[in-house]
Amino acid sequence: MAIKIDYKKCCWKDGKCSSSSCGCGKACIGCVEACPVGALSRKSKVIVDAEKCIECGACVEACKHHAISLS
């Protein structure tokens, strides 16, 4: 399995949160903070470090936009 991010659904675009429905403003709180091993990071978009990822699904559960899945 691997983490897949649907960047069309993801609220993190161009280095900032683009959704008013997150309730997070410009300081997005969600998938990156939920990851227990630090496999996700925010750059211009959310990036997954596949070598660190343990496929626990914490980021999937934390994503309010259903943009992350395990496949």
PDB file as gemmi writes it, atoms N, CA and C in Angstrom:
CRYST1    1.000    1.000    1.000  90.00  90.00  90.00 P 1                      
ATOM      1  N   MET A   1       0.835  -1.190   0.000  1.00  0.00           N  
ATOM      2  CA  MET A   1       0.000   0.000   0.000  1.00  0.00           C  
ATOM      3  C   MET A   1       0.872   1.242   0.000  1.00  0.00           C  
ATOM      4  N   ALA A   2       0.274   2.309  -0.468  1.00  0.00           N  
ATOM      5  CA  ALA A   2       0.979   3.586  -0.474  1.00  0.00           C  
ATOM      6  C   ALA A   2      -0.025   4.715  -0.252  1.00  0.00           C  
ATOM      7  N   ILE A   3       0.454   5.804   0.268  1.00  0.00           N  
ATOM      8  CA  ILE A   3      -0.376   6.989   0.461  1.00  0.00           C  
ATOM      9  C   ILE A   3      -0.544   7.689  -0.874  1.00  0.00           C  
ATOM     10  N   LYS A   4      -1.794   8.013  -1.206  1.00  0.00           N  
ATOM     11  CA  LYS A   4      -2.086   8.789  -2.408  1.00  0.00           C  
ATOM     12  C   LYS A   4      -2.754  10.087  -1.984  1.00  0.00           C  
ATOM     13  N   ILE A   5      -2.342  11.184  -2.585  1.00  0.00           N  
ATOM     14  CA  ILE A   5      -2.949  12.477  -2.310  1.00  0.00           C  
ATOM     15  C   ILE A   5      -3.640  12.966  -3.575  1.00  0.00           C  
ATOM     16  N   ASP A   6      -4.912  13.280  -3.444  1.00  0.00           N  
ATOM     17  CA  ASP A   6      -5.675  13.870  -4.540  1.00  0.00           C  
ATOM     18  C   ASP A   6      -5.527  15.384  -4.393  1.00  0.00           C  
ATOM     19  N   TYR A   7      -4.614  15.953  -5.157  1.00  0.00           N  
ATOM     20  CA  TYR A   7      -4.301  17.368  -5.011  1.00  0.00           C  
ATOM     21  C   TYR A   7      -5.452  18.276  -5.427  1.00  0.00           C  
ATOM     22  N   LYS A   8      -6.424  17.761  -6.143  1.00  0.00           N  
ATOM     23  CA  LYS A   8      -7.614  18.558  -6.466  1.00  0.00           C  
ATOM     24  C   LYS A   8      -8.472  18.776  -5.227  1.00  0.00           C  
ATOM     25  N   LYS A   9      -8.481  17.809  -4.319  1.00  0.00           N  
ATOM     26  CA  LYS A   9      -9.265  17.899  -3.085  1.00  0.00           C  
ATOM     27  C   LYS A   9      -8.480  18.533  -1.940  1.00  0.00           C  
ATOM     28  N   CYS A  10      -7.167  18.419  -1.976  1.00  0.00           N  
ATOM     29  CA  CYS A  10      -6.316  18.891  -0.885  1.00  0.00           C  
ATOM     30  C   CYS A  10      -6.440  20.405  -0.720  1.00  0.00           C  
ATOM     31  N   CYS A  11      -6.560  20.867   0.526  1.00  0.00           N  
ATOM     32  CA  CYS A  11      -6.693  22.300   0.793  1.00  0.00           C  
ATOM     33  C   CYS A  11      -5.355  23.036   0.744  1.00  0.00           C  
ATOM     34  N   TRP A  12      -4.238  22.319   0.826  1.00  0.00           N  
ATOM     35  CA  TRP A  12      -2.925  22.959   0.846  1.00  0.00           C  
ATOM     36  C   TRP A  12      -2.441  23.166  -0.592  1.00  0.00           C  
ATOM     37  N   LYS A  13      -2.490  24.422  -1.038  1.00  0.00           N  
ATOM     38  CA  LYS A  13      -2.089  24.769  -2.399  1.00  0.00           C  
ATOM     39  C   LYS A  13      -1.184  25.985  -2.380  1.00  0.00           C  
ATOM     40  N   ASP A  14      -0.158  25.958  -3.184  1.00  0.00           N  
ATOM     41  CA  ASP A  14       0.762  27.097  -3.310  1.00  0.00           C  
ATOM     42  C   ASP A  14       1.303  27.572  -1.963  1.00  0.00           C  
ATOM     43  N   GLY A  15       1.576  26.621  -1.072  1.00  0.00           N  
ATOM     44  CA  GLY A  15       2.207  26.950   0.203  1.00  0.00           C  
ATOM     45  C   GLY A  15       1.296  27.525   1.259  1.00  0.00           C  
ATOM     46  N   LYS A  16      -0.043  27.387   1.090  1.00  0.00           N  
ATOM     47  CA  LYS A  16      -0.969  27.880   2.109  1.00  0.00           C  
ATOM     48  C   LYS A  16      -2.284  27.123   2.023  1.00  0.00           C  
ATOM     49  N   CYS A  17      -3.051  27.215   3.095  1.00  0.00           N  
ATOM     50  CA  CYS A  17      -4.362  26.587   3.129  1.00  0.00           C  
ATOM     51  C   CYS A  17      -5.317  27.433   2.293  1.00  0.00           C  
ATOM     52  N   SER A  18      -5.989  26.791   1.368  1.00  0.00           N  
ATOM     53  CA  SER A  18      -6.878  27.523   0.465  1.00  0.00           C  
ATOM     54  C   SER A  18      -8.349  27.329   0.806  1.00  0.00           C  
ATOM     55  N   SER A  19      -8.643  26.733   1.948  1.00  0.00           N  
ATOM     56  CA  SER A  19     -10.026  26.417   2.302  1.00  0.00           C  
ATOM     57  C   SER A  19     -10.481  27.196   3.521  1.00  0.00           C  
ATOM     58  N   SER A  20     -11.644  27.781   3.424  1.00  0.00           N  
ATOM     59  CA  SER A  20     -12.214  28.441   4.600  1.00  0.00           C  
ATOM     60  C   SER A  20     -12.964  27.434   5.470  1.00  0.00           C  
ATOM     61  N   SER A  21     -13.256  26.248   4.925  1.00  0.00           N  
ATOM     62  CA  SER A  21     -13.994  25.246   5.685  1.00  0.00           C  
ATOM     63  C   SER A  21     -13.123  24.466   6.669  1.00  0.00           C  
ATOM     64  N   CYS A  22     -11.831  24.591   6.570  1.00  0.00           N  
ATOM     65  CA  CYS A  22     -10.934  23.889   7.504  1.00  0.00           C  
ATOM     66  C   CYS A  22     -11.042  24.447   8.917  1.00  0.00           C  
ATOM     67  N   GLY A  23     -11.308  25.729   8.996  1.00  0.00           N  
ATOM     68  CA  GLY A  23     -11.301  26.368  10.292  1.00  0.00           C  
ATOM     69  C   GLY A  23      -9.891  26.621  10.779  1.00  0.00           C  
ATOM     70  N   CYS A  24      -8.929  26.509   9.867  1.00  0.00           N  
ATOM     71  CA  CYS A  24      -7.539  26.642  10.278  1.00  0.00           C  
ATOM     72  C   CYS A  24      -6.887  27.911   9.735  1.00  0.00           C  
ATOM     73  N   GLY A  25      -7.539  28.625   8.854  1.00  0.00           N  
ATOM     74  CA  GLY A  25      -6.926  29.811   8.283  1.00  0.00           C  
ATOM     75  C   GLY A  25      -5.685  29.459   7.514  1.00  0.00           C  
ATOM     76  N   LYS A  26      -4.636  30.253   7.651  1.00  0.00           N  
ATOM     77  CA  LYS A  26      -3.397  30.009   6.913  1.00  0.00           C  
ATOM     78  C   LYS A  26      -2.517  28.974   7.594  1.00  0.00           C  
ATOM     79  N   ALA A  27      -2.805  28.639   8.841  1.00  0.00           N  
ATOM     80  CA  ALA A  27      -2.013  27.654   9.571  1.00  0.00           C  
ATOM     81  C   ALA A  27      -2.758  26.329   9.586  1.00  0.00           C  
ATOM     82  N   CYS A  28      -2.695  25.614   8.491  1.00  0.00           N  
ATOM     83  CA  CYS A  28      -3.420  24.346   8.338  1.00  0.00           C  
ATOM     84  C   CYS A  28      -2.978  23.358   9.418  1.00  0.00           C  
ATOM     85  N   ILE A  29      -3.958  22.688   9.977  1.00  0.00           N  
ATOM     86  CA  ILE A  29      -3.697  21.652  10.971  1.00  0.00           C  
ATOM     87  C   ILE A  29      -4.450  20.408  10.529  1.00  0.00           C  
ATOM     88  N   GLY A  30      -3.735  19.331  10.314  1.00  0.00           N  
ATOM     89  CA  GLY A  30      -4.411  18.124   9.845  1.00  0.00           C  
ATOM     90  C   GLY A  30      -3.458  16.985   9.612  1.00  0.00           C  
ATOM     91  N   CYS A  31      -3.299  16.603   8.355  1.00  0.00           N  
ATOM     92  CA  CYS A  31      -2.558  15.387   7.999  1.00  0.00           C  
ATOM     93  C   CYS A  31      -1.099  15.416   8.453  1.00  0.00           C  
ATOM     94  N   VAL A  32      -0.430  16.537   8.267  1.00  0.00           N  
ATOM     95  CA  VAL A  32       0.994  16.614   8.619  1.00  0.00           C  
ATOM     96  C   VAL A  32       1.181  16.410  10.121  1.00  0.00           C  
ATOM     97  N   GLU A  33       0.342  17.051  10.903  1.00  0.00           N  
ATOM     98  CA  GLU A  33       0.446  16.949  12.356  1.00  0.00           C  
ATOM     99  C   GLU A  33       0.018  15.563  12.865  1.00  0.00           C  
ATOM    100  N   ALA A  34      -0.860  14.896  12.139  1.00  0.00           N  
ATOM    101  CA  ALA A  34      -1.347  13.571  12.554  1.00  0.00           C  
ATOM    102  C   ALA A  34      -0.327  12.463  12.341  1.00  0.00           C  
ATOM    103  N   CYS A  35       0.608  12.660  11.434  1.00  0.00           N  
ATOM    104  CA  CYS A  35       1.569  11.606  11.104  1.00  0.00           C  
ATOM    105  C   CYS A  35       2.534  11.364  12.271  1.00  0.00           C  
ATOM    106  N   PRO A  36       2.542  10.146  12.819  1.00  0.00           N  
ATOM    107  CA  PRO A  36       3.388   9.869  13.980  1.00  0.00           C  
ATOM    108  C   PRO A  36       4.876   9.733  13.664  1.00  0.00           C  
ATOM    109  N   VAL A  37       5.223   9.624  12.389  1.00  0.00           N  
ATOM    110  CA  VAL A  37       6.630   9.436  12.030  1.00  0.00           C  
ATOM    111  C   VAL A  37       7.188  10.585  11.179  1.00  0.00           C  
ATOM    112  N   GLY A  38       6.416  11.641  10.985  1.00  0.00           N  
ATOM    113  CA  GLY A  38       6.896  12.800  10.233  1.00  0.00           C  
ATOM    114  C   GLY A  38       7.108  12.534   8.751  1.00  0.00           C  
ATOM    115  N   ALA A  39       6.269  11.696   8.167  1.00  0.00           N  
ATOM    116  CA  ALA A  39       6.425  11.351   6.750  1.00  0.00           C  
ATOM    117  C   ALA A  39       5.796  12.378   5.808  1.00  0.00           C  
ATOM    118  N   LEU A  40       4.987  13.271   6.346  1.00  0.00           N  
ATOM    119  CA  LEU A  40       4.344  14.300   5.527  1.00  0.00           C  
ATOM    120  C   LEU A  40       4.938  15.664   5.827  1.00  0.00           C  
ATOM    121  N   SER A  41       5.043  16.483   4.811  1.00  0.00           N  
ATOM    122  CA  SER A  41       5.508  17.854   5.005  1.00  0.00           C  
ATOM    123  C   SER A  41       4.770  18.759   4.029  1.00  0.00           C  
ATOM    124  N   ARG A  42       4.715  20.031   4.380  1.00  0.00           N  
ATOM    125  CA  ARG A  42       4.074  21.023   3.513  1.00  0.00           C  
ATOM    126  C   ARG A  42       5.131  21.865   2.827  1.00  0.00           C  
ATOM    127  N   LYS A  43       5.121  21.832   1.559  1.00  0.00           N  
ATOM    128  CA  LYS A  43       5.956  22.708   0.726  1.00  0.00           C  
ATOM    129  C   LYS A  43       4.951  23.546  -0.057  1.00  0.00           C  
ATOM    130  N   SER A  44       5.089  23.639  -1.364  1.00  0.00           N  
ATOM    131  CA  SER A  44       4.038  24.280  -2.155  1.00  0.00           C  
ATOM    132  C   SER A  44       2.810  23.389  -2.176  1.00  0.00           C  
ATOM    133  N   LYS A  45       3.014  22.076  -1.943  1.00  0.00           N  
ATOM    134  CA  LYS A  45       1.924  21.119  -1.763  1.00  0.00           C  
ATOM    135  C   LYS A  45       2.371  20.121  -0.696  1.00  0.00           C  
ATOM    136  N   VAL A  46       1.452  19.282  -0.239  1.00  0.00           N  
ATOM    137  CA  VAL A  46       1.794  18.267   0.768  1.00  0.00           C  
ATOM    138  C   VAL A  46       2.600  17.166   0.092  1.00  0.00           C  
ATOM    139  N   ILE A  47       3.727  16.822   0.701  1.00  0.00           N  
ATOM    140  CA  ILE A  47       4.646  15.819   0.158  1.00  0.00           C  
ATOM    141  C   ILE A  47       4.720  14.633   1.124  1.00  0.00           C  
ATOM    142  N   VAL A  48       4.732  13.433   0.577  1.00  0.00           N  
ATOM    143  CA  VAL A  48       4.868  12.211   1.375  1.00  0.00           C  
ATOM    144  C   VAL A  48       6.267  11.625   1.161  1.00  0.00           C  
ATOM    145  N   ASP A  49       6.958  11.367   2.257  1.00  0.00           N  
ATOM    146  CA  ASP A  49       8.248  10.671   2.199  1.00  0.00           C  
ATOM    147  C   ASP A  49       7.938   9.180   2.350  1.00  0.00           C  
ATOM    148  N   ALA A  50       7.908   8.472   1.237  1.00  0.00           N  
ATOM    149  CA  ALA A  50       7.515   7.056   1.221  1.00  0.00           C  
ATOM    150  C   ALA A  50       8.424   6.185   2.084  1.00  0.00           C  
ATOM    151  N   GLU A  51       9.673   6.585   2.261  1.00  0.00           N  
ATOM    152  CA  GLU A  51      10.595   5.778   3.080  1.00  0.00           C  
ATOM    153  C   GLU A  51      10.260   5.880   4.565  1.00  0.00           C  
ATOM    154  N   LYS A  52       9.702   7.007   4.995  1.00  0.00           N  
ATOM    155  CA  LYS A  52       9.331   7.173   6.395  1.00  0.00           C  
ATOM    156  C   LYS A  52       7.937   6.638   6.701  1.00  0.00           C  
ATOM    157  N   CYS A  53       7.061   6.651   5.704  1.00  0.00           N  
ATOM    158  CA  CYS A  53       5.654   6.310   5.900  1.00  0.00           C  
ATOM    159  C   CYS A  53       5.491   4.860   6.369  1.00  0.00           C  
ATOM    160  N   ILE A  54       4.695   4.687   7.433  1.00  0.00           N  
ATOM    161  CA  ILE A  54       4.417   3.345   7.961  1.00  0.00           C  
ATOM    162  C   ILE A  54       2.994   2.894   7.595  1.00  0.00           C  
ATOM    163  N   GLU A  55       2.326   3.659   6.770  1.00  0.00           N  
ATOM    164  CA  GLU A  55       0.994   3.332   6.253  1.00  0.00           C  
ATOM    165  C   GLU A  55      -0.003   3.049   7.364  1.00  0.00           C  
ATOM    166  N   CYS A  56       0.022   3.885   8.400  1.00  0.00           N  
ATOM    167  CA  CYS A  56      -0.869   3.692   9.544  1.00  0.00           C  
ATOM    168  C   CYS A  56      -2.260   4.265   9.306  1.00  0.00           C  
ATOM    169  N   GLY A  57      -2.390   5.194   8.362  1.00  0.00           N  
ATOM    170  CA  GLY A  57      -3.683   5.782   8.054  1.00  0.00           C  
ATOM    171  C   GLY A  57      -4.059   6.989   8.891  1.00  0.00           C  
ATOM    172  N   ALA A  58      -3.187   7.438   9.765  1.00  0.00           N  
ATOM    173  CA  ALA A  58      -3.498   8.608  10.605  1.00  0.00           C  
ATOM    174  C   ALA A  58      -3.774   9.854   9.753  1.00  0.00           C  
ATOM    175  N   CYS A  59      -3.026  10.020   8.695  1.00  0.00           N  
ATOM    176  CA  CYS A  59      -3.221  11.186   7.819  1.00  0.00           C  
ATOM    177  C   CYS A  59      -4.548  11.096   7.075  1.00  0.00           C  
ATOM    178  N   VAL A  60      -4.949   9.885   6.705  1.00  0.00           N  
ATOM    179  CA  VAL A  60      -6.227   9.665   6.014  1.00  0.00           C  
ATOM    180  C   VAL A  60      -7.367  10.111   6.923  1.00  0.00           C  
ATOM    181  N   GLU A  61      -7.314   9.695   8.178  1.00  0.00           N  
ATOM    182  CA  GLU A  61      -8.355  10.050   9.155  1.00  0.00           C  
ATOM    183  C   GLU A  61      -8.362  11.550   9.444  1.00  0.00           C  
ATOM    184  N   ALA A  62      -7.203  12.185   9.438  1.00  0.00           N  
ATOM    185  CA  ALA A  62      -7.102  13.599   9.794  1.00  0.00           C  
ATOM    186  C   ALA A  62      -7.514  14.544   8.670  1.00  0.00           C  
ATOM    187  N   CYS A  63      -7.507  14.079   7.441  1.00  0.00           N  
ATOM    188  CA  CYS A  63      -7.801  14.950   6.297  1.00  0.00           C  
ATOM    189  C   CYS A  63      -9.296  15.250   6.218  1.00  0.00           C  
ATOM    190  N   LYS A  64      -9.653  16.506   6.441  1.00  0.00           N  
ATOM    191  CA  LYS A  64     -11.057  16.928   6.436  1.00  0.00           C  
ATOM    192  C   LYS A  64     -11.642  16.975   5.031  1.00  0.00           C  
ATOM    193  N   HIS A  65     -10.792  16.906   4.034  1.00  0.00           N  
ATOM    194  CA  HIS A  65     -11.245  17.039   2.643  1.00  0.00           C  
ATOM    195  C   HIS A  65     -11.240  15.702   1.890  1.00  0.00           C  
ATOM    196  N   HIS A  66     -10.918  14.626   2.589  1.00  0.00           N  
ATOM    197  CA  HIS A  66     -10.869  13.282   1.986  1.00  0.00           C  
ATOM    198  C   HIS A  66      -9.943  13.254   0.773  1.00  0.00           C  
ATOM    199  N   ALA A  67      -8.823  13.953   0.902  1.00  0.00           N  
ATOM    200  CA  ALA A  67      -7.858  14.040  -0.195  1.00  0.00           C  
ATOM    201  C   ALA A  67      -6.770  12.979  -0.113  1.00  0.00           C  
ATOM    202  N   ILE A  68      -6.693  12.249   1.000  1.00  0.00           N  
ATOM    203  CA  ILE A  68      -5.634  11.267   1.197  1.00  0.00           C  
ATOM    204  C   ILE A  68      -6.250   9.884   1.319  1.00  0.00           C  
ATOM    205  N   SER A  69      -5.610   8.920   0.668  1.00  0.00           N  
ATOM    206  CA  SER A  69      -6.080   7.542   0.740  1.00  0.00           C  
ATOM    207  C   SER A  69      -4.900   6.592   0.749  1.00  0.00           C  
ATOM    208  N   LEU A  70      -5.151   5.390   1.213  1.00  0.00           N  
ATOM    209  CA  LEU A  70      -4.177   4.299   1.129  1.00  0.00           C  
ATOM    210  C   LEU A  70      -4.574   3.436  -0.053  1.00  0.00           C  
ATOM    211  N   SER A  71      -3.614   3.183  -0.939  1.00  0.00           N  
ATOM    212  CA  SER A  71      -3.950   2.326  -2.089  1.00  0.00           C  
ATOM    213  C   SER A  71      -2.870   1.310  -2.326  1.00  0.00           C  
TER     214      SER A  71                                                      
END                                                                             
